Amino acid sequence: MTGRRVALLSGALVLLVVVAVVGVGIGAHHVPVVEVVRALLDHNGSPDHVVVRDVRAPRALLAVGAGAALAVAGVLIQVLMRNPLAEPGVLGVTAGAGFAITAGSALGLAASPAGELGAAVAGAVIATLLVYSVGRRSPLRLVLTGVALTAVLSGLSLGLRLLLPDVFDRYRFWSVGSLAGREQAPNTVPLLVIAVAVACALLLARQLDAVELGETVAQTLGVNVHRVRLAALVLITVLSGAATAIAGPILFVGLMVPHLARRFAGSSVPWLTAFAAVLGPVLLLVADIGSRVLLPTGEVPVAIVTAFLGGPVLIWAVRRHGAVAAA
């Protein structure tokens, strides 16, 4: 079984590289794969190489970072809450991070990447605690609370952007969940935070595996359940906040990827986390490619593409799991 999972994970990594390289060449200005590879390895200043190195490669890197963050956060929140319907976007965590960045920008507190990241994490923490405190007794109630909070915070964010259009001009694309226009932003700090948080999630996954067996079993195995849950909550908020800071509020990635990863990883949390860290970027890269080619005269925000894909998945998950929980 382990050998099969290693082979599947290796295949997923190869798929990620292929999608990233091929996707960099797709868009209004098509660049052949050979030129993409040359641009990445030996930049010569030609128009094709400038498009690849200065625009599309940084954008692909953002998709990889945001996709891994949202997918791993989705795994952690589903395991932590024992709820297959849980997802940072559906539960309002992403909306909380987005609203915090919007409010922080209006107050002049999120003018730098570090400020955006701090505001996003703070907003994600508050949203997580609020949703969990209201809807923890039922999976469906948890989802409904998250959807309601998302609607309220999204409306407030939109109101602030309409009242202060000059302040939020640079957030036009970000506010609807898009990678466009973020390529030249200084995203080094959020991407480093995501890399560290994903690594920490992989290290924590084995202890979460024990927690899933029950508190008594976990304590017998020497696992501090309270500490593990607190660490998982911190990682969820950091990952969700960082992803929102660089790409805006993108929904459903954290819902779709864990369900897909379970087909390869089974019930093992470490393997589930590893597969999610690879499949999340693949999904967001594919969605970003779709966002560039769906319209002949412009781009569709990537969040719309993920919502189009994730809506049916949420309905399927509610029908499959929500009815059982309600019964």
Buried (B, 14 or more C-beta within 10 A) or exposed (E): EEEEBEEBBEEBBEBBEEBBBEBBBBBEEEBEEEBBBBBBEEEEEEEBBEBBBBBBBBBBBBBBBBBBBBBBBBBBBBBBBEBBBBBBBBBBBBBBBBBBBBBBBBEEBBEEBBBBBBBBBBBBBBBBEBBBEBBEEBBBBBBBBBBBBBEEBBEBBBEBBEEEEEBBEEBEBBBBBBBBBBBEBEBEBBBEBBBEBBEBBBEBBBBBBBBBEEEEEBEEEEBEBEEBBEBBBBBBBBBBBBBBBBBBBBBBBBBBBBBBBBEBBEEBBBBBBBBBBBBBBBBBBBBBBBBBEEEEEEBBBBBBBBBBBBEEBBEEBBEEBBEEBEE
